[in-house]
Amino acid sequence: MIVKIDFYRKHIFIMNDRQVIFVLNSTSVSYGGYYSTLRVFLLLFVLNGSVFAESFIPVKHSTWSVVLYVPESGELIAASSSKYFNVIHRICRVKDGVGLVISKARGDPKYFAALDYMEKGMTPSQALQTILKEDISSKPSEPGSNSRQVVVVDYSGSIAVHTGKDTAAYSGHITNTSLNYVVLGNGLESSEVLEKMDAALKKTSGDSWAKIEAAMRAAVEAGGEVRPENSAGICYAGAKKEDSHFNNRGEFISVADSPDPVRELFRLMKLERSRIELERAFSFFEQGMIDQGFLHFNKAKELNDKDAEILLWQGYFSYKTSLHDQALKILAKGLKDSHPWGARMLERFGGEKGKEILAAFPNFGAAVSNPGKKQSPETKDQ
């Protein structure tokens, strides 16, 4: 039996190779008693680890989450963090134009069937109640609805949520129907985690991303779950089935395992927002709406100022719309910052316009014919 001892947030976590077996809160005993108790536990492991392991109920998968509906954009977005590996892919399912489901604590994937029920016309409450009635454990050792925490949301902003009485303390949820969100969690440090998330959502203006980030910061600052968080993620979808590139399964951003998952998720969120702005820019340019296209290209650059490809595409689309002088100024920097791959990208994907652009930059164009050679061409003023 492999034994690991973790000290975190005034708790001792005693684990074998498969699960947390016991949690000791250091504030409940004196320092002497704390370490004496730990020594006794370790002795029991050494003498008879298997008997000790079987005498305790495994700790449930603790998680805190926020789900938000944005009526202005028709967007549903959820975020979670947990010690559980790759948590967002385990607990969340979303379908464009239908709704979103989170199933956690002793989560059961059968609750994702709520999406199918809603697609057939049920409300979130009806879909959730249908599955809860079927989720009855036949044995005391088997988890049932009392050990689940579930939220179901549709594109009208209707929210149904269930926190079973046997979910790990502290567990609970706060629903705000006027602002279209719910915060929920189990195995949390205290009720303050949800209360702080709720307060952050109430006072934060801006888009859905800003609100989600504010709620997640508040959860971390209030203590999060009782174990160290190692995973965080977001799933979201639009109001129409064509809003996703992935067969109506929504979009996912996941930090599967990290010592600081929420901070890393914030970094990835900026990259995702930049991608969204870049695709909007493409769409506006293709529709001939040049000013709007430039606006979204600039937003994409603000969110991800280290990605030279944004400049390349901005310059390329500008050139295609006959804004040649403006385009060449943008491309001069884009090609320099992306050397040598930027020129090869334009040559391969830019068609005739891409070749025209490279003809204006012969030094960069050389990278196309000599891809293996490192070059540092000088950029002429345009």
Secondary structure by P-SEA (a helix, b strand, c coil): cbbbbbbcccbbbbbcccccccccccccccaaaaaaaaaaaaaaaaacaaaaaaacccccccccbbbbbbccccbbbbbbccccccccccccccccccbbbbbcccccccccaaaaaaaacccaaaaaaaaaaacccccccccccccbbbbbbccccbbbbbbcccccccccccccccccccccccccccaaaaaaaaaaaaaccccaaaaaaaaaaaaaaaccccccccccccccccccccccccccccbbbbccccccaaaaaaaaaaaaaaaaaaaaaaaaaaacaaaaaaaaaaaaaaaccccaaaaaaaaaaaaaacaaaaaaaaaaaaaaaacaaaaaaaaacccaaaaaaaaacaaaaaaaaccccccccccccc
